[in-house]
Amino acid sequence: MDTTPPPTSTVPPSDGDLVLDRPTINPGDPLSAAGRGCTPNSPVTLTSKGVRVGTAVADADGAFVTPVEFTRAEPGRHTITASCGVVLTGAVDQVVTSSTGGQNGTLVVLVFFVLAGAAVIRFS
């Protein structure tokens, strides 16, 4: 198990910026968005492909920090839009990996036993 803490952005957002704390994520990885330049004390709604992925309330300076959560694992680039009196955008790449190692061997053994069983029944 990887115990390395996730990388974080050390660059604070400027006015009109949406900064994500990592450029690439795997499904289920934590992701945080920070923005600045919103209308002070306004609600912030983060969306990606029309789906809400986060909410926050801007502080008195128009800044916010909030977790971003995707409901579906879709590989590729995801543009995140924060609406808070102004529109801020950022992007993250979601990587989906698959593992098929070991399954092919299991399938071969299963097919062998099914065929062997059929042969025994047929010639009995």
C-alpha positions, 0 to 999 in steps of 0.5 A: 500500500502506498503511504506517500501523501498526495502532492499538493499545489504550493501555488496559491490561486490568483484572482480569477484562478481555479487551482487543483491540487494535482494534475492527474487522479485515479478514481477515488483519489482525493482532489481539492480545488482552490479559487479566488476572485469570487463575489465575497460570501457567495455560494460556489458550485463546481461542475464537470460535464454538467454534473456537480462535483463540489460546493463551497462558500467564498470567504470575505475575500472571495476565496474558497477551498473545497474537495472535488468528487467525481461520481463516475470513473471516466478516463480523460481530461475533465474541465472543472468550472466554478460558478461564484459570481464569476466563472473559474475553470481548471482541468484534471486528467482522470486515469483508469487502469485495468488489471487482467493478470491471472484471469486468463490462466483461470479461464483456461483451467475452467474451460479444460475442466468443462471440456473434460467433464463433457467428454466423460459424460459423453463416453460413459 
